[in-house]
Amino acid sequence: MAQQNIYDNETFFEGYKKIRENKINANNLFEIPEFVKKTPSSGVFTVTDTYAITLMQLAYQEGISAPDDFKLVGYDNLDCSAILGLSTIHQPFREEGRIAANKIIQMIYGNEEKDEIIIPSAIVRKTTLC
């Protein structure tokens, strides 16, 4: 299977410009399905799985579906995301909490804190498959 170019500068910046012009955000999520119909972009990335799931429902009501009409990725990896087939970014909350607690303990005892980097991972599911 040939690798598909999933990132196109021209399409990305054209879509970004339209989002900025239309001020599409969480407050007017209902406008996104119409935006997807009019914009030749390949996908939408939302800041939470909750927004992505809401967008999936709104798009479905408009006759638009992921991945057929656009690709969709959320962020959180909520349990329900797997059931719905939502591609997402897994954010390791438990690990983040452990590191934060250790940093606080180190600060209390006056010990030097060491920086730790946590890298989220992509979970590819139905909403981004070709």
C-alpha positions, 0 to 999 in steps of 0.5 A, a space after each residue: 500500500 502506497 503511503 498517502 500524503 496526509 499533510 498538504 501545506 496549501 490545504 492546511 493553511 487555506 483551511 486554517 484561514 477559513 477557520 480564522 475568518 469564520 471564527 469556528 471554535 467550541 462555541 459554534 461547533 454546529 457550523 463545522 459540518 457546513 464548513 467541512 462540506 465547503 472546504 476541500 480539507 482532508 480532516 478535522 482535529 479537535 481539542 477533546 474527544 468530546 468535541 470530536 464525538 459531538 462533531 461526528 453526531 452533527 456531521 451525521 445529521 448533515 449526511 457527512 461521515 468520517 472517514 468517508 467525507 473527512 478524517 476526524 481526530 480527537 484528543 484524550 482517548 476517552 473510553 467511549 472513543 474506542 466504541 465509536 471508532 474515533 481516532 484520538 491522541 492518548 494522553 497518559 493522565 495517570 503518568 502525568 499525575 504521578 510525575 506532578 505528585 513527585 515534583 511537588 514532593 521534591 519541591 517540598 523537600 527542597 530537592 532539585 526537580 528533574 524535567 520529564 517529557 511525556 509524549 502522547 501517542 496516536 490511536 488510529 481507529 475508524 475515523 481516519 482510515 481510508 
